[in-house]
Amino acid sequence: MSNHRLFTTLLLFISMTLGLQLSAETIVIDNFNDNTISPEWQIEGSTFALSAENQAMRVDYNRTSSSWEWDQFHKIILPQPELSQFQIEFRVKTDVQFQMNVKPVYTDGSSDWLTNSIPVTADYQLFTFGVTSAGQKVLETIYIYFDGGSTAIKSGIIHIDEILIQTTSKAMLTEAVTNGELFLQYATEGSNEGQFTPGSKVVFQSVITGAKVLLSNAQATQEEIDAKLFQVNNANIALESARVRSEKLSGLSLACEQASFETQNLYYNLRQIAKHNTLFGMQDATGYGVGWSGDNFRSDVEDVCGDLPAVCAWSIKDVAYGNGFADLKQRITYIYNLGGINTVEWHMDNPYGGDFYWENNPYPDSNVVRSILPGGVNHISWRNQLDNIALFLRNLKGSKGESIPVIFRPWHEHNGGWFWWGETHCSIEEYVQLWHFTVDYLVNDKNVNNLIFAYSPDRFFTKDKYMQRYPGDDYIDIFGHDNYGDVSSTSGIQTLLSQLRHVVELAEQRNKIPALTETGLERITNATWFTQFMLNPIKADPVAKRIAYQAVWRNANTNHHYAPYPGHTSVPDFMNFYHDDFTTFLSDLPDIYGSALTVNGPLDLGENMIPSGKIQVYPNPAEHNLSISNTTEIAYFQIIDLQGRTLESGILPADSVTGKDVSHLPSGMYLLKISLNNGTGTTQKFLIR
């Protein structure tokens, strides 16, 4: 028996003696040294068979046409450890490549969804799944899926040698240091737009150095790690504030007073583009669709038209609970690195119980809003959720280590009564205070610098009604509007346009951005709905057309969808909508983050993108080598993984073919980002097998 096995056997013995709280750092979930599979291991479905072999768990993986896509096996954890930041470690060898999905479930009913791509390997390799939360959670069960959500036939034999939990996690700090070093690498001091004021990098470099010293300390406590992460985040934000802005931004006023360079540019550019184009958006644009799920890089919209929505909306509710950090980060980072815009909504559950709908409130006589405000019985639990949101946003970084801008849209549709924060369930003063605390806590207390705040009532009919609960210009950046009621029949078109005109006029009076933040026709029962409602009437109205974006709801299944999927009767009409010069999708966008643009008319793609065919990538998929053909001027390239990390960068000489060895990179999808000195660029996807 190896020294490693002797050590883990000793750990197992201690854990059996003292329970799972064997030390401050390591919990043995199972190491199979007794060569048995304990009764705590259970299987659902026919895809997996478990047995013990050579002091390891042998998993016979056989996905057939009759297998359920969510078959899994899991272990009930006894006793149940209380955890915050932690890592689950698996030692695995396998004769088949697969995606491993790990779902820790907690006693409060919440869960995380963690993913790793596992390559074929003849020797045991360590794979780590990190969990992030600002608070404590009690672990109840660990569920394990292979290729979760997939119906593709596959089989193989996988061995799992041991499963450990490291209760002290340095993962977020390690990532923050990596992103910080990346940010410093690209940060050039000078006086031009996008550069940094001379001497501004010194403090951040010192903090990064101190963080690396702490990371090398095996005895560091979680409290020390968390404190250092907070320091790194603050130093990063301070450096971002020292970035030189264009004079165009000098009069810009955002609720996030220390908004980052990219956040200010997004706001400025979106306000300019809104005068000429409307961006198409969608809730949960990737991750799942009609008839498929479990793929954060696939979209029904892209399957139909070959392009992604320019604005991609997500839910931040799981993150608020301290769950799903990795999943949401992957989606947001992917869209941002492609040049798209991210927005999040928050359907916060009622802290008294039930969900976000008032009809499910177990205490109908309660004032939920009052209960979460300072002094209320639920204030601390609400603030804990804000802590998780802040932790997530402060560590959301792009391919150059920069903070990723996010449009934040909480407390929406408040002029209806269906949500517990609706107008019939709290006073005007309480609703305004709800907004004030949300913004002040995230921006001032937690020092978040990458937020744009959106206010979005439902149908309202008069300007006075729209403004009735308005929190004030210092707290709102986007004047949004949610409308499903006026888009189901042609009789509602004029009412929709009237409300959009109100939104545009109110927004422009205050130098804000107007938007149709949520809309759609469930099941798209009108085959020409997109041109009949979202294109022709809005485009023809000289005021309503100045909305920055229009976002439809999600695609869940054949009975609940708001965007077309392949084979839907609305596809031909949607393609007309897509090709119209008024609508803007992700590939249409110029670089809205890198500078304050001058937009004098409808977007001209030729001005913003490298002409098609000038940059070619082959073979795609690649196995060992990737060739990049550049038939234009000298160009700069980045190879970026889907976590937003720049893995390689350099120069592409003019009229050249550059070969890159990619054999060291794991199989999966990557982005190749190309930019020229004149500001044009392109981003292409490529696969590595």
C-alpha positions in Angstrom: 0.0 0.0 0.0 1.3 3.4 -1.0 2.1 6.2 1.6 -0.8 8.1 0.1 -3.2 5.2 0.8 -1.7 4.8 4.3 -2.4 8.5 5.0 -6.0 8.4 3.7 -6.6 5.1 5.7 -5.5 6.9 8.8 -7.8 9.8 8.0 -10.7 7.3 7.5 -10.0 5.7 10.8 -10.0 9.0 12.6 -13.2 10.1 10.9 -14.9 6.9 12.0 -13.8 7.6 15.5 -14.5 11.3 15.7 -17.1 11.7 13.0 -16.7 13.8 9.8 -15.2 16.8 11.7 -11.8 15.1 11.8 -9.8 18.3 11.2 -10.1 21.8 10.1 -9.0 20.9 6.6 -9.9 17.4 5.3 -13.0 15.3 5.4 -12.9 11.8 3.8 -16.2 11.1 2.1 -14.9 7.7 0.9 -11.7 6.1 -0.1 -13.0 2.6 -0.6 -10.0 1.0 1.3 -12.3 -1.6 2.8 -13.0 -2.7 -0.8 -16.8 -2.3 -0.4 -19.4 0.0 -1.5 -21.3 1.2 1.6 -25.1 1.4 1.8 -24.9 5.2 1.8 -24.2 4.9 -1.9 -27.4 4.7 -4.0 -28.2 4.6 -7.7 -31.1 6.1 -9.7 -31.7 4.7 -13.1 -30.0 2.0 -15.2 -27.0 3.9 -16.5 -24.6 3.1 -13.7 -23.5 0.0 -11.8 -21.2 0.4 -8.8 -18.7 -2.2 -7.4 -15.5 -2.3 -5.5 -12.2 -3.1 -7.2 -8.7 -2.8 -6.0 -9.7 -0.5 -3.1 -11.5 1.9 -5.5 -15.1 2.3 -6.7 -15.6 0.9 -10.2 -18.4 2.6 -12.1 -19.7 0.7 -15.1 -21.1 3.5 -17.3 -23.5 2.4 -20.0 -25.8 5.1 -21.4 -28.3 3.5 -23.9 -31.2 4.8 -25.9 -33.5 3.8 -22.9 -31.4 5.6 -20.3 -32.8 8.7 -18.6 -30.6 11.7 -19.2 -30.5 12.5 -15.5 -29.5 9.1 -14.2 -27.1 9.5 -11.3 -25.6 7.9 -8.2 -25.1 9.6 -4.9 -23.9 9.3 -1.3 -25.8 10.3 1.8 -23.3 12.1 4.1 -23.4 11.2 7.7 -22.7 13.0 9.9 -23.4 16.2 8.1 -20.6 18.8 8.0 -21.2 22.6 8.1 -19.2 24.2 5.3 -18.8 27.6 3.5 -15.9 27.8 1.0 -14.8 24.2 0.2 -13.5 21.9 -2.4 -14.6 18.4 -3.3 -11.7 16.3 -4.7 -12.0 13.1 -6.8 -9.2 10.9 -7.9 -10.3 9.4 -11.1 -9.1 7.2 -14.0 -11.2 6.3 -17.0 -11.2 4.7 -20.4 -13.9 7.1 -21.7 -14.1 10.9 -21.9 -17.1 12.4 -20.1 -18.4 15.4 -18.4 -18.6 14.9 -14.6 -21.4 16.9 -12.9 -21.3 17.0 -9.1 -24.3 18.3 -7.2 -23.9 18.9 -3.4 -27.3 19.2 -1.8 -27.7 21.0 1.6 -30.2 20.6 4.4 -31.9 23.8 3.5 -32.9 22.4 0.1 -30.4 24.4 -1.9 -27.7 22.8 -4.1 -24.7 23.6 -6.3 -24.0 22.3 -9.8 -20.3 21.8 -10.5 -18.8 20.6 -13.7 -15.4 19.2 -14.9 -14.4 17.6 -18.2 -12.7 14.3 -17.5 -10.3 13.0 -20.2 -9.3 9.5 -20.8 -6.4 8.7 -18.4 -4.8 5.4 -17.5 -3.5 6.8 -14.2 -5.4 8.4 -11.4 -5.7 12.1 -11.7 -7.1 14.7 -9.2 -10.2 16.7 -10.2 -11.4 19.5 -8.0 -14.9 21.0 -7.7 -15.0 24.3 -5.8 -18.0 25.6 -3.9 -18.3 29.3 -3.1 -20.6 30.9 -0.4 -20.4 33.8 1.9 -22.2 31.8 4.6 -22.3 28.4 6.2 -24.2 25.4 4.7 -24.8 21.9 6.0 -24.0 19.2 3.4 -26.6 16.4 3.1 -25.9 14.5 -0.1 -23.4 14.4 -3.0 -25.0 13.5 -6.4 -22.8 12.5 -9.3 -23.8 12.6 -12.9 -21.9 11.7 -16.0 -22.8 13.8 -19.1 -25.9 15.1 -17.2 -28.7 16.1 -19.5 -27.3 14.1 -22.4 -29.0 11.3 -24.3 -25.9 10.4 -26.4 -25.1 6.7 -26.2 -21.8 6.1 -24.4 -20.1 3.5 -22.3 -16.9 2.9 -20.4 -15.4 2.0 -17.1 -14.4 4.7 -14.5 -12.5 4.2 -11.3 -12.8 6.6 -8.4 -10.0 6.0 -5.9 -11.1 8.5 -3.2 -13.4 11.5 -2.5 -12.2 14.2 -0.1 -13.6 17.5 1.0 -11.0 20.3 1.7 -12.9 22.5 4.2 -10.5 25.4 3.7 -10.6 26.6 0.1 -8.1 28.8 -1.5 -9.8 28.5 -4.9 -11.3 32.0 -5.1 -8.2 33.7 -3.8 -6.0 31.7 -6.3 -8.3 32.8 -9.1 -8.3 36.4 -7.9 -4.5 36.4 -7.9 -4.4 34.9 -11.4 -6.9 37.5 -12.7 -4.9 40.2 -10.9 -1.7 39.2 -12.5 -3.4 39.1 -15.8 -4.9 42.6 -15.2 -1.4 44.0 -14.3 0.1 42.3 -17.4 -2.3 44.2 -19.7 -2.4 47.5 -17.7 -0.3 50.1 -19.4 0.4 53.3 -17.6 0.0 56.6 -19.6 -2.4 59.3 -20.4 -4.4 57.8 -23.3 -7.9 56.4 -23.1 -7.8 52.9 -21.5 -4.3 53.4 -19.9 -3.7 53.8 -16.2 -2.4 56.9 -14.4 1.4 56.6 -13.7 2.2 54.8 -10.4 -1.3 53.4 -10.0 -0.1 49.7 -10.4 2.3 49.7 -7.4 -0.3 49.2 -4.6 -2.1 46.4 -6.4 1.1 44.6 -7.2 2.0 44.7 -3.5 -1.3 43.3 -2.5 -1.0 40.5 -5.1 2.4 39.6 -3.7 1.0 39.4 -0.2 -1.8 37.2 -1.4 0.7 34.8 -3.0 2.6 34.6 0.3 -0.7 33.6 2.1 -1.5 31.0 -0.6 1.8 29.4 0.1 1.0 29.0 3.8 -0.5 25.6 4.3 -1.8 26.6 7.8 -3.8 29.6 6.5 -7.3 29.7 7.9 -10.4 30.4 5.9 -10.9 33.7 7.8 -7.4 34.8 6.7 -8.0 33.7 3.1 -11.4 35.5 2.9 -9.9 38.7 4.4 -7.1 38.6 1.8 -9.6 38.0 -1.0 -11.5 41.1 0.1 -8.3 43.1 0.1 -7.3 41.9 -3.4 -10.8 42.8 -4.7 -10.6 46.3 -3.2 -7.1 46.9 -4.5 -8.3 45.7 -8.0 -11.3 48.0 -7.9 -9.0 50.9 -6.8 -6.7 50.2 -9.8 -9.7 50.1 -12.1 -10.7 53.5 -10.9 -7.4 54.9 -12.0 -8.0 54.0 -15.7 -8.0 57.0 -18.1 -11.5 57.7 -19.5 -12.6 59.5 -22.7 -13.8 63.0 -22.2 -17.1 61.7 -23.5 -17.6 60.0 -20.2 -16.9 63.2 -18.1 -20.6 64.0 -17.6 -21.7 60.4 -17.0 -23.5 59.7 -13.7 -24.2 56.1 -12.7 -25.7 54.7 -9.5 -22.4 52.8 -9.2 -20.3 55.9 -8.6 -16.9 54.1 -9.0 -18.1 52.2 -12.1 -15.3 50.5 -13.9 -13.9 51.6 -17.3 -15.8 48.8 -19.1 -19.0 49.5 -17.2 -19.0 53.2 -18.0 -18.2 52.5 -21.7 -21.1 49.9 -21.9 -23.5 52.5 -20.5 -22.3 55.3 -22.7 -22.3 53.1 -25.9 -25.6 51.5 -25.2 -27.2 54.9 -24.8 -25.7 55.9 -28.2 -26.7 52.8 -30.0 -30.3 53.0 -28.6 -30.9 56.1 -30.9 -30.5 54.0 -34.0 -30.8 50.2 -33.3 -32.5 47.9 -30.9 -30.6 44.9 -29.4 -32.4 41.5 -29.2 -32.2 39.9 -25.8 -33.4 36.7 -24.1 -33.6 35.1 -20.6 -31.4 32.1 -20.1 -30.2 32.3 -23.7 -27.8 29.4 -23.2 -27.8 26.4 -20.8 -31.0 24.7 -21.9 -33.7 24.9 -24.6 -36.6 23.0 -26.1 -35.6 19.4 -26.0 -32.1 19.8 -24.5 -30.3 20.9 -21.4 -26.9 21.0 -19.6 -24.9 22.9 -22.2 -23.9 26.5 -21.3 -22.6 27.1 -24.8 -25.6 26.2 -26.8 -28.7 28.3 -27.6 -32.0 27.7 -29.4 -31.6 31.2 -31.0 -28.1 30.3 -32.3 -29.4 27.0 -33.6 -32.0 28.9 -35.6 -30.0 31.9 -37.0 -26.4 31.1 -36.3 -26.1 34.0 -33.8 -26.6 34.7 -30.1 -28.8 37.4 -28.5 -26.9 40.7 -27.9 -28.3 40.8 -24.4 -28.4 37.7 -22.4 -30.4 37.6 -19.2 -29.9 35.3 -16.2 -31.3 34.7 -12.7 -29.1 35.5 -9.8 -31.4 33.8 -7.2 -29.2 30.7 -6.7 -26.1 32.8 -6.3 -27.9 34.9 -3.6 -28.4 31.6 -1.7 -24.7 30.9 -2.1 -25.2 28.3 -4.8 -24.4 28.0 -8.5 -21.5 30.4 -8.6 -19.6 28.4 -11.2 -22.5 27.8 -13.5 -23.6 31.4 -13.7 -20.1 32.6 -14.0 -19.5 30.3 -16.9 -22.5 31.7 -18.8 -21.8 35.3 -18.1 -18.1 35.0 -18.9 -18.8 33.2 -22.1 -21.2 35.9 -23.4 -18.9 38.8 -22.2 -15.8 37.3 -23.9 -17.8 37.1 -27.2 -18.6 40.8 -26.8 -22.2 40.5 -25.5 -24.1 42.1 -22.7 -25.2 40.4 -19.5 -28.2 41.3 -17.3 -29.5 39.5 -14.2 -32.9 39.6 -12.5 -33.6 38.6 -8.9 -36.8 36.7 -8.1 -36.0 36.6 -4.4 -38.0 34.1 -2.5 -40.1 35.2 0.4 -38.0 34.8 3.6 -41.2 33.8 5.4 -41.6 30.8 3.1 -43.1 29.9 -0.2 -41.5 31.6 -3.3 -41.5 35.0 -4.9 -45.2 34.9 -5.7 -47.5 36.6 -3.2 -50.2 33.9 -3.6 -47.8 31.4 -2.1 -47.0 33.6 1.0 -47.7 31.4 4.1 -48.5 34.6 6.1 -50.8 36.7 3.9 -51.1 39.4 6.6 -47.3 40.0 6.6 -45.4 42.9 5.1 -42.4 41.1 3.6 -40.6 44.2 2.4 -40.8 45.8 5.9 -39.4 42.6 7.4 -36.2 42.7 5.3 -35.5 46.4 5.8 -33.1 47.4 8.6 -34.7 46.5 11.9 -36.9 43.9 10.4 -36.9 40.2 11.5 -35.6 39.1 8.1 -33.0 41.8 7.5 -30.0 39.7 8.4 -31.0 36.9 6.1 -31.6 39.3 3.2 -28.2 41.0 3.8 -26.6 37.6 3.7 -28.0 37.1 0.2 -26.7 40.5 -0.8 -23.3 39.4 0.6 -23.3 36.4 -1.8 -24.3 38.5 -4.7 -21.5 41.0 -3.9 -18.9 38.2 -3.6 -19.9 36.8 -7.0 -19.9 40.2 -8.8 -16.5 41.3 -7.3 -14.9 38.2 -8.6 -16.5 38.2 -12.1 -13.6 38.8 -14.4 -13.0 38.9 -18.2 -10.1 37.6 -20.3 -7.8 40.4 -19.3 -8.6 40.3 -15.6 -11.1 43.2 -15.8 -14.4 43.4 -14.0 -17.3 42.2 -16.2 -20.2 44.7 -16.3 -23.7 43.5 -15.4 -27.1 45.1 -15.7 -28.9 44.4 -12.4 -32.7 44.3 -12.4 -34.2 43.5 -9.0 -37.7 44.3 -7.6 -39.2 44.4 -11.1 -42.9 44.6 -12.0 -43.6 46.2 -8.7 -46.7 48.0 -9.9 -48.5 44.7 -10.0 -49.5 42.5 -7.0 -48.2 39.1 -8.0 -44.7 39.5 -6.3 -44.4 40.1 -2.6 -42.7 43.4 -3.2 -45.7 44.6 -5.3 -47.5 47.9 -4.7 -50.4 46.3 -2.9 -48.0 44.7 -0.3 -45.8 47.6 0.8 -45.9 51.4 0.9 -44.2 53.7 -1.6 -41.7 54.7 1.1 -40.9 51.0 1.9 -40.4 50.2 -1.8 -38.1 53.2 -2.3 -36.2 52.2 0.9 -35.8 48.7 -0.5 -34.1 50.0 -3.6 -32.0 52.5 -1.7 -30.6 49.8 0.7 -30.0 47.4 -2.2 -27.9 49.9 -4.2 -26.2 51.5 -1.2 -25.2 48.2 0.3 -23.7 46.7 -2.9 -22.0 49.9 -4.1 -21.0 51.6 -0.8 -20.7 48.8 1.8 -19.5 46.1 -0.6 -17.6 48.3 -3.1 -19.0 46.6 -6.2 -18.0 48.6 -9.3 -19.5 46.7 -12.2 -23.2 47.3 -11.9 -25.8 49.2 -14.0 -29.2 49.3 -12.2 -32.5 48.8 -14.1 -36.0 49.8 -12.9 -38.8 48.0 -14.7 -42.5 48.4 -13.9 -45.1 46.3 -15.7 -47.9 48.0 -17.7 -48.5 51.5 -16.4 -50.3 53.7 -19.1 -49.3 57.1 -17.6 -46.0 58.7 -16.9 -47.1 59.5 -13.3 -47.9 55.9 -12.7 -44.5 54.8 -14.1 -42.7 57.2 -11.7 -44.9 56.6 -8.7 -42.3 54.4 -6.9 -39.2 55.6 -8.7 -36.2 55.4 -6.3 -34.5 58.5 -7.7 -31.9 59.4 -10.4 -29.0 58.6 -8.1 -30.2 55.0 -7.8 -31.4 54.1 -11.4 -29.5 53.9 -14.7 -32.0 52.1 -17.0 -35.7 52.9 -17.4 -37.1 49.5 -18.2 -40.5 48.2 -18.9 -41.9 44.6 -18.7 -44.9 43.9 -20.9 -46.6 40.6 -21.8 -50.2 41.9 -21.7 -50.1 44.1 -24.8 -48.2 41.7 -27.1 -50.7 38.8 -27.3 -53.1 40.4 -29.9 -52.8 43.2 -32.4 -55.2 45.3 -30.4 -52.4 45.9 -27.9 -49.8 47.2 -30.3 -50.8 50.9 -29.9 -50.9 50.5 -26.1 -47.4 49.0 -26.2 -46.1 51.8 -28.3 -47.7 54.4 -26.1 -45.9 53.0 -23.0 -42.6 52.7 -24.9 -42.8 56.3 -25.9 -43.3 57.2 -22.2 -40.3 55.2 -21.2 -38.1 56.7 -23.9 -39.1 60.3 -23.1 -38.7 59.8 -19.3 -35.3 58.2 -19.7 -33.9 60.7 -22.2 -35.0 63.6 -19.9 -32.7 62.2 -17.3 -29.9 60.9 -19.6 -30.9 57.3 -18.8 -31.3 54.3 -21.1 -34.8 53.1 -22.1 -35.4 49.4 -22.7 -38.2 46.8 -23.0 -36.6 44.6 -20.4 -39.0 41.7 -20.5 -41.7 40.6 -23.0 -42.8 37.8 -25.2 -45.6 35.6 -26.5 -45.7 32.2 -24.8 -45.3 29.4 -27.4 -45.2 32.1 -30.2 -48.7 31.1 -31.3 -48.5 33.9 -33.9 -46.1 32.8 -36.6 -45.3 36.4 -37.6 -45.1 37.8 -34.1 -41.5 39.0 -34.2 -42.0 41.3 -37.2 -45.6 42.1 -36.4 -44.9 43.2 -32.8 -41.2 43.6 -32.1 -40.0 45.0 -35.4 -42.3 46.9 -37.7 -44.4 48.9 -35.3 -41.4 49.8 -33.1 -39.1 50.6 -36.0 -41.8 52.9 -37.5 -42.4 54.9 -34.4 -39.8 57.7 -34.2 -39.8 57.7 -30.4 -40.5 54.1 -29.4 -37.7 52.9 -31.7 -35.2 54.5 -29.3 -35.4 51.7 -26.8 -31.9 50.2 -26.3 -33.0 46.5 -26.2 -36.0 44.2 -26.1 -35.7 40.9 -24.2 -38.0 37.9 -24.5 -38.4 35.3 -21.8 -36.9 31.8 -21.8 -37.2 28.5 -23.7 -38.1 25.6 -21.3 -40.1 23.2 -23.4 -42.7 22.9 -26.2 -45.4 24.4 -23.9 -43.2 27.2 -22.4 -41.0 29.1 -24.8 -40.6 32.6 -26.1 -37.9 32.3 -28.9 -38.0 30.0 -31.9 -36.2 26.7 -32.0 -35.4 24.6 -35.1 -38.6 23.5 -36.8 -40.9 26.1 -35.1 -43.4 27.8 -37.4 -42.1 31.3 -36.5 -38.6 30.5 -37.8 -39.0 32.2 -41.2 -40.5 35.3 -39.6 -37.7 35.4 -37.0 -35.1 35.2 -39.7 -36.7 38.4 -41.3 -36.5 39.9 -37.8 -32.8 38.8 -37.5 -31.7 40.2 -40.9 -33.4 43.6 -40.5 -30.9 46.4 -40.1 -32.8 47.7 -37.1 -32.2 44.6 -34.9 -28.9 43.9 -33.4 -27.6 40.5 -32.3 -24.3 39.6 -30.6 -22.1 39.4 -33.7 -23.4 42.8 -34.8 -22.0 44.6 -31.8 -18.9 46.7 -32.0 -16.5 46.7 -29.1 -18.8 48.3 -26.6 -16.4 47.9 -23.6 -13.0 49.1 -24.9 -13.8 52.8 -25.6 -16.5 55.4 -25.8 -17.7 55.1 -29.4 -19.1 57.7 -31.7 -22.4 56.4 -33.1 -24.0 58.7 -35.6 -26.3 56.3 -37.3 -27.4 52.6 -37.5 -24.5 50.2 -36.8 -22.3 49.5 -39.8 -20.8 46.1 -39.2 -18.0 46.7 -41.7 -16.7 49.4 -39.4 -16.5 47.2 -36.4 -15.6 43.7 -37.6 -12.7 42.2 -39.5 -14.1 41.2 -42.9 -15.2 37.6 -43.2 -12.5 35.3 -44.4 -9.6 37.5 -43.4 -9.0 35.4 -40.2 -9.3 31.6 -40.6 -8.8 28.9 -38.0 -8.1 25.3 -39.0 -8.5 22.4 -38.4 -11.6 22.8 -36.3 -11.9 20.7 -34.3 -8.2 20.5 -33.6 -6.3 17.7 -31.9 -2.6 18.7 -31.6 -2.0 21.9 -33.7 -4.1 24.9 -34.6 -3.3 27.1 -37.6 -4.4 30.8 -37.7 -4.4 32.4 -41.2 -4.3 36.2 -41.2 -4.6 37.8 -44.6 -5.0 41.3 -43.2 -2.7 43.7 -41.4 -0.7 42.8 -38.2 -3.2 41.5 -35.6 -3.2 40.6 -31.9 -4.7 37.3 -30.7 -5.9 35.7 -27.5 -6.8 32.1 -26.9 -9.4 32.2 -24.1 -11.1 29.3 -22.2 -14.7 29.4 -21.3 -13.9 30.5 -17.8 -12.6 33.8 -19.3 -8.9 33.0 -18.7 -6.4 34.0 -21.4 -4.3 30.9 -22.0 -2.1 32.4 -24.7 -1.7 35.7 -26.5 0.6 37.2 -29.1 1.0 38.8 -32.5 -0.2 37.5 -35.9 2.1 39.0 -38.6 0.3 40.4 -41.6 -0.4 37.9 -44.5 0.8 34.9 -42.5 -0.1 31.5 -41.1 0.7 31.1 -37.5 0.8 27.6 -35.9 0.0 27.0 -32.3 0.5 23.8 -30.3 -2.7 23.1 -28.4 -2.0 19.5 -27.4 -1.5 20.6 -23.8 -5.0 22.0 -23.6 -8.0 19.9 -22.3 -10.6 18.9 -24.8 -13.5 21.4 -25.1 -14.5 24.7 -26.7 -12.2 27.8 -26.8 -12.5 31.4 -28.1 -10.0 33.0 -30.4 -10.2 36.7 -30.0 -8.5 38.9 -32.8 -8.1 42.6 -32.7 -6.4 45.1 -35.1 -4.9 48.5 -34.3 -7.8 50.3 -35.9 -10.2 48.9 -33.3 -11.8 46.2 -35.4 -12.0 42.7 -34.2 -13.6 39.3 -34.3 -14.1 36.3 -32.0 -14.3 32.8 -33.3 -15.0 29.5 -31.5 -12.9 26.4 -32.0 -12.9 22.9 -30.5 -10.1 20.8 -29.2 -10.6 17.0 -29.2 
